[in-house]
Amino acid sequence: MFTQYKNLPDNSRVWIYQSDRVFIEKDIKFISSKAVEFINNWTRHGEDLKGSFTIKYNQFLVLAVDESYNSISGCSIDSSVRFIKELETELKIDLMNKMNITYKDNEVVSLVKLSDFQILVRKKSVTPETIVFNNMVATKADFENNWEIQAKESWHKRFLV
């Protein structure tokens, strides 16, 4: 059952998918339409899930589910992964590559391969104060408060010199 993202409680579970390219307007309309359709049919063992999505920086798709309404199951998570894979195929994008790192270069969101991120750290183009996107956050509250953080405060810190 689709609900507006802003209406989900802070403890809602989130999954963040970063695209290997910026979404154009046509992509956003397509993703939005497909996401509403998917969420309206998203279930756990036949019971509706209350969920939503948001798109950030025209590059991140965030799926969210209110587990206080109904908790999610492994099968429900699997169906969301299938949905993401369908989007990848339709839009010819990569949303699941965990070896890509996104960070802010001033106010511009940049995406690089992990190996290139490490090179940027060595060159001091990326510093401990660089804002990175911590796609490992698990709740809506964490997403809103701890998603964009300094590299020294995230899992990225292991790459800092």
Secondary structure, 3 states (H helix, E strand, C coil): CECCHHHCCCCCEEEEEECCCCCCHHHHHHHHHHHHHHHHCCEECCEECCEEEEEECCCEEEEEECCCCCCCCHHHHHHHHHHHHHHHHHHCCCCCCCCEEEEEECCEEEEEEHHHHHHHHHCCCCCCCCEEECCCCCEHHHHHHHCEEEHHHCHHHHHCC
